[in-house]
Amino acid sequence: MANISNQSKNRMTLREQHRLSQNESNKRTLPIIIFTIILLMVVILIPGIGYYWTYVMPENKIVISVGETEIQLRELLKRTKANAAAEAAYGSEVKLSLLPFETLNSMTEHELLRQTTPTINLYVSGDEIDQEIRNVHYPRISTGDQSDKDALDREFLEIYQSYLNLTKYSDKEYRDLIQMGLLRTKLTEYLGDRIPTIADSVNLKYIKFSELTMAEQAYAQLQSGADFSQLARIYMKNDAYADDNGLVGWVPEGAFPELDPTIFTMELNSFSEPILTNQASIIVQVTAGPEPQPLQEKMTKILKQNATTSWLDEQRDKLNVQIDFNSQDYQWMVDKISQYVG
């Protein structure tokens, strides 16, 4: 009996040893299996993650927030592509150094107009949108041309559809763009009605310079006795407001806000040091005023645009407009657009 009992114990011991050995083997094998699974998952996921971060994630980024409305990078890309395609098709240079930022500003302004103009009862009707689309895309005919109206209408529809195909806009999307442009025009006229017809003004001459060093050179010449008008003819060509001699005319306060502190306080017939503005370096001279003067048409237009800009800036603050568009976003967009219009 003792021998049988010992044999049984030995068999149990062997089974236990085998089980322990198997457990140890499993313990050694399990980490290898887990590591292999993880490695396979990484190999499979890396391309997917790379694709997501390169192509999907940027498109979903919110770049503009206006109140509760959020605009994603994909929407900015679509609008910028459309602008680039239109410029290229009509022979304009596509300036990718500027176009994404111009489109960003335009989309921000459009959303501001959409949300704020109803508060001052400004609206655009469907008929007004229809008419503006016809103004933009209807075939141009010379005076006295007897072209068939039905033929012109058909050509208009073809031109319009070609534009939609070119820009990839739907009719609804394009009508929305037209609506925002008309709203801005209405806003400008609305604010312009509050501008007086007579205002304290100074008779202004100026010389604009693209570079500060040129302005400093001209300033030194003026100090040495050079004639202001003669220098204007040398340094400045085809200015939007001044003639060849630098004469702008009667300028009211607010037309050129960056110049106001100087031109409304300086001694008559003297000249200023170069004034650095957002657009240029400017030397100014005032020959008369300040005194009440009727507003020139060009000054009224400037005041209207300035009033519109100021009003929209106020709305930006009220609606807490946020812009999140960095250099990586810009480069991503440029790469996409270059493929599109290249």
C-alpha positions as CSV (number, residue, x, y, z in Angstrom):
1,M,0.0,0.0,0.0
2,A,2.8,2.3,0.8
3,N,4.4,1.8,-2.6
4,I,1.1,2.6,-4.4
5,S,0.7,5.8,-2.3
6,N,4.2,6.9,-3.2
7,Q,3.6,6.3,-6.9
8,S,0.4,8.3,-6.8
9,K,2.2,11.2,-5.0
10,N,5.0,11.0,-7.7
11,R,2.4,11.2,-10.5
12,M,0.7,14.2,-8.8
13,T,4.1,15.8,-8.4
14,L,4.9,15.3,-12.1
15,R,1.5,16.7,-13.1
16,E,2.1,19.7,-10.9
17,Q,5.5,20.3,-12.3
18,H,4.1,20.1,-15.8
19,R,1.4,22.5,-15.0
20,L,3.9,24.9,-13.4
21,S,6.2,24.6,-16.4
22,Q,3.2,25.3,-18.7
23,N,2.3,28.3,-16.6
24,E,5.8,29.6,-16.8
25,S,5.9,29.1,-20.5
26,N,2.6,31.0,-20.9
27,K,4.0,33.8,-18.8
28,R,7.0,34.1,-21.0
29,T,4.9,33.8,-24.2
30,L,2.2,36.3,-23.3
31,P,4.3,39.4,-23.3
32,I,5.6,38.4,-26.7
33,I,2.1,37.9,-28.1
34,I,1.0,41.3,-26.6
35,F,4.0,43.0,-28.0
36,T,3.4,41.5,-31.4
37,I,-0.3,42.6,-31.4
38,I,0.7,46.1,-30.4
39,L,3.4,46.2,-33.1
40,L,0.9,45.1,-35.7
41,M,-1.6,47.7,-34.6
42,V,1.0,50.4,-34.7
43,V,2.0,49.4,-38.2
44,I,-1.6,49.4,-39.3
45,L,-2.6,52.6,-37.5
46,I,0.4,54.8,-38.4
47,P,-0.6,55.4,-42.0
48,G,-4.2,56.0,-40.9
49,I,-3.1,58.4,-38.2
50,G,-0.8,60.2,-40.6
51,Y,-3.6,60.5,-43.1
52,Y,-5.9,61.9,-40.5
53,W,-3.5,64.5,-39.2
54,T,-2.4,65.5,-42.7
55,Y,-5.7,65.6,-44.5
56,V,-8.7,65.3,-42.2
57,M,-7.6,67.1,-39.0
58,P,-6.7,70.4,-40.7
59,E,-10.0,70.6,-42.6
60,N,-12.0,70.3,-39.4
61,K,-10.1,73.0,-37.6
62,I,-12.2,76.0,-36.7
63,V,-10.5,79.1,-38.0
64,I,-13.3,81.8,-37.6
65,S,-15.8,82.2,-34.8
66,V,-18.4,84.9,-34.9
67,G,-20.8,84.7,-32.0
68,E,-22.2,81.1,-32.1
69,T,-21.2,80.5,-35.7
70,E,-18.0,78.6,-36.4
71,I,-16.3,78.3,-39.8
72,Q,-13.9,75.5,-40.5
73,L,-10.7,75.5,-42.6
74,R,-12.4,73.4,-45.2
75,E,-14.9,76.2,-45.9
76,L,-12.1,78.8,-46.1
77,L,-10.2,76.5,-48.5
78,K,-13.3,76.1,-50.7
79,R,-13.9,79.9,-50.9
80,T,-10.2,80.6,-51.5
81,K,-10.1,78.0,-54.3
82,A,-13.1,79.6,-55.9
83,N,-11.4,83.1,-55.8
84,A,-8.2,81.7,-57.2
85,A,-9.9,79.9,-60.0
86,A,-11.9,83.0,-61.0
87,E,-8.8,85.2,-60.9
88,A,-6.8,82.7,-63.0
89,A,-9.6,82.3,-65.5
90,Y,-10.0,86.0,-66.1
91,G,-6.3,86.7,-66.5
92,S,-5.4,88.1,-63.1
93,E,-2.4,87.0,-61.2
94,V,-3.2,84.6,-58.3
95,K,-1.3,86.1,-55.4
96,L,-1.2,83.3,-52.9
97,S,0.7,85.4,-50.5
98,L,-2.4,87.5,-50.0
99,L,-5.4,85.6,-51.2
100,P,-6.0,83.3,-48.2
101,F,-5.9,86.2,-45.8
102,E,-8.1,88.4,-48.0
103,T,-10.6,85.5,-48.2
104,L,-10.4,85.0,-44.4
105,N,-11.2,88.7,-43.8
106,S,-14.0,88.5,-46.4
107,M,-15.7,85.5,-44.8
108,T,-15.4,87.1,-41.3
109,E,-17.0,90.3,-42.6
110,H,-19.8,88.4,-44.4
111,E,-20.7,86.5,-41.2
112,L,-20.7,89.8,-39.3
113,L,-23.1,91.3,-41.9
114,R,-25.3,88.3,-41.8
115,Q,-25.7,88.5,-38.0
116,T,-25.8,92.2,-37.4
117,T,-27.6,94.0,-40.3
118,P,-31.0,92.7,-39.3
119,T,-30.6,94.6,-36.1
120,I,-30.8,97.9,-38.1
121,N,-33.4,96.5,-40.5
122,L,-31.2,96.1,-43.5
123,Y,-32.3,93.2,-45.8
124,V,-31.7,92.1,-49.4
125,S,-34.6,90.7,-51.5
126,G,-34.4,87.8,-53.9
127,D,-35.2,90.2,-56.7
128,E,-32.2,92.4,-55.8
129,I,-29.9,89.3,-55.8
130,D,-31.3,88.3,-59.2
131,Q,-30.7,91.7,-60.6
132,E,-27.1,91.9,-59.3
133,I,-26.3,88.5,-60.8
134,R,-27.5,89.8,-64.1
135,N,-25.5,93.0,-63.7
136,V,-22.4,90.9,-63.2
137,H,-22.9,88.2,-65.7
138,Y,-25.2,89.5,-68.4
139,P,-23.6,89.8,-71.9
140,R,-22.2,93.2,-72.6
141,I,-23.6,94.8,-75.8
142,S,-22.7,98.1,-77.4
143,T,-25.2,100.9,-77.7
144,G,-27.6,100.4,-80.6
145,D,-26.9,96.6,-80.8
146,Q,-30.0,94.9,-82.0
147,S,-29.2,91.4,-80.5
148,D,-32.1,89.2,-79.8
149,K,-33.1,89.4,-76.1
150,D,-33.9,85.7,-75.9
151,A,-30.5,84.8,-77.3
152,L,-28.9,87.2,-74.8
153,D,-30.8,85.6,-72.0
154,R,-29.7,82.1,-73.1
155,E,-26.1,83.4,-73.3
156,F,-26.4,84.9,-69.8
157,L,-27.5,81.5,-68.4
158,E,-24.6,79.8,-70.1
159,I,-22.1,82.4,-68.7
160,Y,-23.6,82.1,-65.2
161,Q,-23.5,78.3,-65.3
162,S,-19.9,78.4,-66.5
163,Y,-19.0,80.6,-63.6
164,L,-20.6,78.2,-61.1
165,N,-18.7,75.3,-62.8
166,L,-15.5,77.2,-62.6
167,T,-15.8,78.2,-58.9
168,K,-17.6,75.0,-57.8
169,Y,-20.2,77.2,-56.1
170,S,-23.8,76.0,-55.9
171,D,-26.4,78.6,-57.0
172,K,-27.4,79.0,-53.3
173,E,-23.8,79.6,-52.2
174,Y,-23.2,82.2,-54.9
175,R,-26.5,84.0,-54.2
176,D,-25.4,84.1,-50.6
177,L,-22.1,85.8,-51.6
178,I,-24.1,88.4,-53.7
179,Q,-26.4,89.0,-50.8
180,M,-23.5,89.8,-48.5
181,G,-22.0,92.3,-51.0
182,L,-25.4,94.0,-51.4
183,L,-25.8,94.2,-47.6
184,R,-22.4,95.9,-47.3
185,T,-23.4,98.4,-49.9
186,K,-26.7,99.1,-48.0
187,L,-24.8,99.4,-44.7
188,T,-22.5,102.0,-46.3
189,E,-25.4,104.0,-47.6
190,Y,-27.2,103.7,-44.3
191,L,-24.2,105.0,-42.3
192,G,-23.5,107.6,-45.0
193,D,-26.8,109.3,-44.5
194,R,-25.5,110.4,-41.1
195,I,-22.5,112.2,-42.7
196,P,-22.9,116.0,-42.9
197,T,-22.5,117.8,-46.2
198,I,-20.3,120.6,-44.6
199,A,-17.5,119.9,-42.2
200,D,-14.4,121.6,-40.7
201,S,-11.6,120.9,-43.2
202,V,-8.0,121.7,-44.1
203,N,-6.6,122.2,-47.6
204,L,-4.1,119.4,-47.8
205,K,-1.1,118.5,-49.9
206,Y,0.9,115.4,-49.3
207,I,3.6,113.2,-50.8
208,K,3.4,109.4,-50.3
209,F,6.4,107.1,-50.2
210,S,6.6,103.4,-50.3
211,E,9.8,103.4,-48.2
212,L,10.7,105.4,-45.2
213,T,14.2,106.0,-46.5
214,M,12.8,107.8,-49.5
215,A,10.6,109.9,-47.2
216,E,13.6,110.9,-45.1
217,Q,15.5,111.8,-48.2
218,A,12.6,114.1,-49.5
219,Y,12.3,115.6,-46.0
220,A,15.9,116.6,-46.0
221,Q,15.4,118.2,-49.5
222,L,12.4,120.2,-48.1
223,Q,14.5,121.4,-45.2
224,S,17.1,122.6,-47.8
225,G,14.5,124.6,-49.6
226,A,13.1,122.2,-52.2
227,D,9.6,123.0,-53.6
228,F,6.9,120.7,-52.2
229,S,4.9,120.3,-55.4
230,Q,8.1,119.6,-57.4
231,L,9.0,116.8,-55.0
232,A,5.5,115.4,-55.3
233,R,5.9,115.2,-59.0
234,I,9.2,113.3,-58.6
235,Y,8.2,110.9,-55.8
236,M,4.5,110.2,-56.3
237,K,2.6,109.0,-59.4
238,N,-1.1,108.2,-59.9
239,D,-2.2,108.7,-56.3
240,A,-5.9,107.9,-55.6
241,Y,-6.6,111.2,-54.0
242,A,-3.8,113.7,-54.8
243,D,-3.0,115.3,-58.2
244,D,0.5,115.3,-59.6
245,N,1.5,118.3,-57.4
246,G,0.3,116.5,-54.3
247,L,-2.8,118.5,-53.9
248,V,-5.6,116.6,-52.2
249,G,-7.9,119.5,-51.6
250,W,-10.2,120.1,-48.6
251,V,-10.0,117.2,-46.2
252,P,-12.5,116.8,-43.3
253,E,-11.5,115.3,-40.0
254,G,-11.9,111.5,-40.1
255,A,-11.1,111.0,-43.8
256,F,-7.4,110.2,-43.0
257,P,-7.5,109.3,-39.3
258,E,-3.8,108.6,-39.1
259,L,-3.0,112.1,-40.3
260,D,-5.6,114.0,-38.3
261,P,-3.4,114.7,-35.2
262,T,-0.9,116.4,-37.5
263,I,-2.9,118.2,-40.2
264,F,-5.4,119.8,-37.8
265,T,-2.8,121.3,-35.6
266,M,0.2,122.1,-37.8
267,E,1.3,125.6,-38.9
268,L,0.0,126.7,-42.3
269,N,2.4,126.2,-45.3
270,S,4.9,124.3,-43.2
271,F,5.6,120.6,-43.8
272,S,5.6,117.7,-41.4
273,E,8.3,115.1,-40.7
274,P,7.6,111.7,-42.4
275,I,4.4,110.1,-40.9
276,L,4.5,106.3,-40.8
277,T,1.0,104.9,-41.6
278,N,-0.3,101.4,-42.3
279,Q,0.0,102.0,-46.0
280,A,2.9,104.4,-46.6
281,S,5.2,107.1,-45.2
282,I,3.7,110.5,-45.8
283,I,4.9,114.1,-45.6
284,V,2.0,116.6,-45.4
285,Q,1.5,120.3,-45.9
286,V,-1.6,122.3,-45.0
287,T,-2.2,125.6,-46.9
288,A,-5.5,126.7,-45.4
289,G,-8.0,125.9,-42.6
290,P,-9.4,124.4,-40.5
291,E,-12.6,126.0,-41.7
292,P,-16.1,124.8,-42.7
293,Q,-16.2,123.5,-46.3
294,P,-18.6,121.5,-48.4
295,L,-17.4,117.9,-48.7
296,Q,-15.9,116.8,-52.0
297,E,-17.5,113.7,-53.4
298,K,-14.3,111.7,-52.9
299,M,-14.1,112.7,-49.3
300,T,-17.7,111.7,-48.7
301,K,-16.9,108.3,-50.2
302,I,-13.9,107.9,-47.8
303,L,-16.0,108.9,-44.8
304,K,-18.7,106.4,-45.7
305,Q,-16.2,103.6,-46.0
306,N,-14.5,104.6,-42.8
307,A,-17.8,104.7,-41.0
308,T,-18.6,101.2,-42.3
309,T,-15.2,99.9,-41.2
310,S,-15.7,101.4,-37.7
311,W,-19.2,100.0,-37.4
312,L,-18.1,96.5,-38.3
313,D,-15.2,96.8,-35.9
314,E,-17.7,97.6,-33.1
315,Q,-19.7,94.5,-34.1
316,R,-16.5,92.4,-33.9
317,D,-16.1,93.3,-30.3
318,K,-19.7,92.7,-29.4
319,L,-19.7,89.3,-31.1
320,N,-16.3,88.3,-29.7
321,V,-14.9,87.4,-33.2
322,Q,-12.0,84.9,-32.9
323,I,-9.5,84.1,-35.7
324,D,-7.2,81.0,-35.4
325,F,-5.3,80.8,-38.7
326,N,-1.5,80.1,-38.3
327,S,1.4,79.6,-40.7
328,Q,0.8,75.8,-40.8
329,D,-2.8,76.4,-41.9
330,Y,-1.7,78.9,-44.5
331,Q,0.9,76.5,-45.9
332,W,-1.6,73.6,-46.0
333,M,-4.0,75.8,-47.9
334,V,-1.3,77.1,-50.4
335,D,-0.3,73.5,-51.1
336,K,-4.0,72.6,-51.9
337,I,-4.6,75.6,-54.0
338,S,-1.4,75.2,-56.0
339,Q,-2.6,71.7,-57.0
340,Y,-6.0,73.1,-57.9
341,V,-4.9,76.1,-60.1
342,G,-1.5,74.8,-61.1
